[in-house]
Amino acid sequence: MFIDSHCHLDFPCFTTEIETLLAQLAQQNISKLIIPATQASSWDNIEKLANRYPALYYALGIHPHFLDSFQKNDLLTLKDKLLTSGVKRVALGEIGLDKFARADIKQQEFVFIEQLKIAKQLKLPIILHCVKKQGRVIEILKAQSFNHGGVYHAFSGSLETANEFIKLGFKLGIGGVITYPNSTTTRQTVAKLPIESLLLETDAPDMPIYQQHTSNNSPLNIIPIFNVLSELRNEPKSQLATQLYNNAFNLFPLFND
């Protein structure tokens, strides 16, 4: 059994095919998927989508790339929705800092810190988006004494960086980047990380895998990502698959089927 810990099935490209896709995923033993939100306007739709299909879970948050429409009242709404949301809400996210986002870094940090405060108050793990801002994110997590963990989505980088986040209670989302032969540093890092620190993800429809022949990435690509991860590591496939599945349960309040 596999879990895609990060995919955006609420995006329009999946609307007409979602039931077919979910059936295909079930055939591949991909039994659970987590949909992180990117902006306030998507929260209601994501919640409805997850409640409609047993395999889907969700997180609510404000992504640094979607701050054009941000209003301070969104933070109050976010807290209220997290407090009143149902059992399929498993985290706060996707939140963080991104060097390449259009928003000013001061605004990014304000929104990130305020969401960390909410997650801390509600004792929720976070789904972390961090691009070229690892050092600053670590500083903020420590300054906020955030200790409810989460997942560093789309991890790529050094063993040193990985270990810094693991020390702070984070697991590392391993996705399509490891399927690229030239991703040498990340592949070497993933091979050495504690097996308990890893989660699988696709970020579908983004983050295509190596030599992908379709325009959109798919949660079905959890399987080739897992196969590459297995090649990079020493554990038997069955042991690796079981541990990855359990890692998701250790972080998120998923239903045990």
N, C-alpha and C positions, 0 to 999 in steps of 0.2 A: 504493500500500500504506500502511496505517495501523497504528499501535501505540497501544493504550490502556495508558498507563504506570501506571495506578492504578485498579483495580476489585476489588471484594470478591466474586468468584464463589464463594467458599466459604460465603457466607451462606445460610441455609436457603431463602430465597425463590427461589434459583436451582437448588435440588437437582433438582427434577423436570423442568426444562426445559433443562438445560445443553447437552445434545447438539443439541437443536433450535436453541438460541441460537448455538452455535459454528458450525453450518452457515449460519445467517443472517449471521453476522459474516464468514465466508469469502466469501460472495456479495458483500459490501460491501467486500471487500479489506481488512478489518481482520484482519490475519494473526497478531498477537501481543498477548498481554495479560499484565500483571504483577499478581500478587495479593500485596499486603502483609499481613502478619499483624498482629493486634491484641493477642493474649494467648497465653500459653503453651499453653493448652488447645486452641488452633487449629492449632498448628504441624504436628502429624502429619497432620492432614486436608489441610492446604494442600499439603504436600509430596506426598502421595499423589495429590491432584487434578492437580497440575502434571505429575507423572510419567505420568499416565493419558492426557493430551491434549497433542498436540504444540504447540498454539498457546499453551499456558500456561507461565508462569514465575512465580517467587515470591520473596518476601523474608520474613525472620523477624525479629520484634521485639516490643516491648511498648509499646503505645499509652498515652498519659497518661489516656485515658478508661477504661482497663481495669485500674486498679491496685488495685481492691478485693480481688482474689484474688492479688495479687503476693506472692511470697516471695523472699527473697534468693537461695535456691538456684536460682531461675529464671534468674538471670544465668549461673551455671555451666552449666546445661542449655543455655541459648541458645548459649554459646560452643562447647560440645561439638557441638551440632547443626549449627552453621554450619561447623565444621571437617569434619564427616563427611557433610554434605549433598551432593547430586549436582550435576551441571552446570547444572541449571535454577534453582538458587538464584543470584540476581543482585545482592542487596543486603541490608542490614540495615534493617529498618523494619516498621512505621511507628513512629517515635519522635519525641519532642519535648516541648513545653510548651504548655499550653492554659489560658488564664485562667478558662475556664468549666468545667473538669474538676472533679469532686468531690474528687479527691485534693489534699492539702496541697501547696503549691508546693515545699516542701523535699523531699518525697518525689518529686515529679515531677522535680526537678532531679537528685536522687541517681540515679534510674533512667535518666534521659537521659544523664548524664555517664558512668555505668558502661557504658552501651551504646555511647557514642562511643568509649570506650577499647577495647572489643572490636572495633568497626569499624576503628579505627586499627591495632590489632594484626594484624588479618586483611586489612588493605588493601581494605576494602569500601566502596563508596559507601553513603550512607544515604538513606532516604525520610523526609523531615522533615515532621512535623505541627507547625504553629506558628500559634497563634491569640492575638492581642493580646499576644504576648510576643516580638516580633521583636528588640527591643533586647537583651533578656536572652539570647536564643538566640545572637545574634551575639557577645556577650561570652563565652559559654561555648565556642563554636566556636573563637574566637581563643585563649582561655585553654588549651584542650586541644590547640592547634596542629593541629586536624583539617584534613587536606589531601587527603582522598580523594573530596571532592565528594559530589554527590547531587542530589536534586531537592526543591525546596520545593513540596510538594504543596498543591494548591488555592490557588495564589497569588492574592491580591487586595491591591491597595495602590498605593503611589506609585512613581514611577520611581526616586526616591532609595533607597527600601527595596530595590527589585529589584536595583539596581546594587550595593548592599552585599553581597547574597547571591551575585551573579554574581562579584564580586571574590574571594569565598571558594570559588569553584569549583562553584557550584550552578547547575543549570538550574531553570526555573520551570514547574511543572505548570499548564497552562491548561485550565480546565474550564468547566462550565456557567455560571459567574458572568458570563462575557463575553456570554452570550446575552441578558442582561437589559438593556434599553435604559437603565435608570436607574443601571447600574453605571459611571458616567461616568469616575471616576478610574482604575479598573482597565482599562477599554476604551482610554482615552487612553494609559495606560502600556504596554499590550500592543502598541499600534500603533508605539511607539518603540523597543522592546527589540531587541537584536541577534537576528537570526533563529536564530543558533546557540545561543541560550540557552533556547529554548522546547521544551516537550514537551506532547503532548495527553494528556488524561485525562478520565475520567468520574466516578470515585469511586462508581460504581454499587454498590449500589442507592440511595445517598444523592446529594445535590447535584443535584436535578432541573434540567433546562433550562427556559428560559422557555416558558410555555404548554404544559408537558408534560401529556399527557392520561392517563397511567398512574400508578399509585401508586408504582411503583419505577422509578428511573432504570435505564438499560440501556447497556452498552457500544456498542450500535448508535448511541447519540447522539454518538459521536465524529464522525460525519459532519456533523450540524448545527453542532457546536462548531467544526469545521474550516471550514465555510462562513462562519460569522460571523468567525472569525479572518482568513480571506482577505479579507473585506469591509473589515476594519479596517486591513489592511496593503497595501503597494504591489506586493509580488512577484506574478508570475503564479502561478496555482493549482498548476501542475505543479511549479514551483520550490519553492514553500512546502511542498508535500506531501513532496517528495524530501528536503528539508532536515530536516523534522520527523522523518522516518523515520531518517535518518542520525544525528540528535541522540541518539536512543534507543540506537543502536548505539555511539555514542561514549562513553556513560555506562555502559551495562549490557553484560555479556558474553552477548549474545543469539546464537542460531544464525543464520547468514546462509543463508537458503534460496535 
